């Protein structure tokens, strides 16, 4: 399918029909609710969805539940589509996951909140399943299943759950510029390359960390080998560059980036943006024609073959997949019985209320303060799923892995969230960062060139001047080149990165290649403590116990160092 094959009217009509249906749909994890009287389409003709769709696009979407400016009272009544709009200032003294404006709201809401507050995961007696069942955890290899068909099948299934594209990142976002401690020149024009960018978190952190008086021009190259990442980054930039209201733009971007479901109004906005974007690409061919991201910034798409891009973006706004199909797939991955011990291992390292917060995210897949109204999050975010509607990431992927937890909690506290409501803290942190990034896009001169290539081949492409039509001439030199973890030997390696990208560094004192080694311990001989002798492992465990205040009662078995973990009793002292 090429750009010329697109029937824009049919696409628009299809999206309109599905949008009307989505407004009255809830996910499997929510009870069926009556139609919302505040639906944006309540006053429009339901027999003519296309006209409704066009009318909404021209008038702008009116949100049923606007993004909260502060933590709101947790007294939510889904059946009435109502929620107390006062700030939540009194945290539940038991779990501290939710807050109320008054004792009366807390009393009214107790029948709803009780199941969360008294969740068994919050119990001081909670233990991992393998402890209760007095067996070895499944993540400890003992060789007993090595020759059985059942064991081979289990390993294959677990391997599948462990593999996937990283759409949220698994290391905290990094400011690769650190201008104040390097060039310290707020007027300096800079060129930055993110040659294995993944998502936009490093880009956003780097731009947001520039001083408020920065007046220089920024020229960014964003490349990733995984096409879903590239397409999602394009959509995020289009959202923040085209939705007029800054707060709304940030909230749509937040849920497109991190939530499995979003409000129908948000998908409508994204559909409108992408429909226009695809039509513009169809008209121009996309070669060398920059797209505007607000009044100042530009987006170049260095994607010579448009067919995959059209297919992927059309998938994002497809209306063919019912909400229930997406919910079932998400549940299949997040609640796989074979992965229970791995989930329990994660819970074992968390505070009791954090276990409940993590469980809530694994259930709904929505980044919001705990207990917030979410019944209107009824449109699936298909960018997190393949064309075959399979979850693209691992079963343990989590938005929190991409950010430094300290600033996340500190920001959440400023907006009224307690530390226990960790995803509420993340919501307000991301909202603040995305609003700042949206403002930067509109007030600063930033040029993005996005491409999808192997980072090993891209230097040759640049040298041959094949990207000059997309604002990346062969003469380009970068002040920073972020290489992520392709420094690892199992990817490109140090020699490959330096030989390929070293010549593209600017000849300045502060120009640098920025990266890290994520898999060093896996490939370095004797790089991990678990490969050491039993005596060394026991010594390290005892040091850990002394520093953490956790007492481990272990059933020792000297057959292997890992056998020490067979049936631990974990007690906080």
Secondary structure, 3 states (H helix, E strand, C coil): CCHHHCCHHHHHHHHHHHHHHHCCCCCCCCCCCCCCCCCCCCCCCCCCHHHHHHHHHHHCCCCCCCCCCCCECCCEEHHHCEECCCECCEECCCCCCCEECCHHHHHHHHHHHHHHHCCHHHCCCCCCHHHHCCCCCCCCCCCCCCCCHHHHHHHHHHHHHHCCCCCCCCCCCCCCCCHHHCCCCCCCCEEEEECCCCCCHHHHHHHHCCCCCCCCCEEEEEECCCHHHHHHHHHHHHHHHHCCCHHHHHHHHHHHHHCCEECHHHHHHHHHHHHHHHHHHHHHCCCCCCEEECCCEEEEECCCCHHHHHHHHHHHCCCCCCHHHHHHHHHHHHCCHHHHHHHHHHHHCCCHHHHHHHHHHHHHCCCCCCCCCCCCCCEECHHHECCCCCECCCCCCCHHHHCCHHHHHHHHHHCCCCCCCHHHHHHHHHHHHHHHHHHHHHHCCEEEEEECCCHHHHHHHHHCCCCHHHCCCCCCCECEEEEECCCCCCCCHHHHHHHHHHHHECCCCCCEEEECCCCHHHHCCCCCHHHCCHHHHHHHHHHHHHHHCEEEECCCCCCCHHHHHCCCEEEEC
